[in-house]
Amino acid sequence: MPLLPFLVYSTLGTLLWVGLLTYAGYILGSNYPLIERFIDPIFEAGVAGVDYQPNLVDFQT
């Protein structure tokens, strides 16, 4: 892909993605007490998964 269309598409995609995440953060942040019971189990599972991940790979030096 030529450089100019790549830069245009990347810029537009980045702006769209950042805008959507910012808007979602604003909406979800102001309603956090309402959705806390749904978010906390997902967060805890993610933390547990990241915590367990180093045990899956055996590095030998």
C-alpha positions in Angstrom: 0.0 0.0 0.0 1.3 3.4 -0.8 2.4 5.6 2.1 -0.1 8.4 1.8 -3.3 6.2 1.8 -1.8 4.2 4.7 -1.3 7.3 6.7 -4.7 8.7 6.0 -6.5 5.4 6.9 -4.3 5.0 10.0 -5.0 8.5 11.1 -8.8 8.2 10.6 -8.9 4.8 12.3 -6.9 6.1 15.2 -9.1 9.1 15.7 -12.3 7.0 15.5 -10.9 4.4 18.0 -9.7 7.1 20.4 -13.0 9.0 20.2 -15.0 5.8 20.8 -12.9 4.8 23.8 -13.0 8.3 25.3 -16.8 8.4 24.9 -17.1 4.9 26.4 -14.9 5.9 29.3 -16.9 9.0 30.0 -20.2 7.2 29.9 -19.1 4.1 31.9 -17.1 6.2 34.3 -20.1 8.3 35.3 -22.2 5.1 35.7 -19.6 2.9 37.3 -21.6 2.1 40.5 -24.3 0.7 38.2 -22.0 -1.6 36.2 -19.5 -2.4 38.9 -20.9 -5.9 39.5 -20.4 -6.8 35.8 -16.9 -5.2 35.5 -15.3 -6.4 38.6 -15.4 -10.2 37.8 -14.0 -9.6 34.4 -11.2 -7.4 35.8 -10.4 -10.1 38.5 -10.3 -12.8 35.8 -8.0 -10.7 33.7 -5.6 -10.1 36.7 -5.7 -13.8 37.5 -4.9 -14.7 33.9 -2.0 -12.3 33.8 -0.7 -13.5 37.1 -0.9 -17.2 35.9 0.7 -16.5 32.5 4.4 -16.5 33.6 3.9 -20.1 34.9 2.9 -21.3 31.4 6.3 -20.6 29.9 9.3 -22.4 31.2 12.4 -20.3 30.7 15.7 -22.1 31.2 18.8 -20.2 31.5 
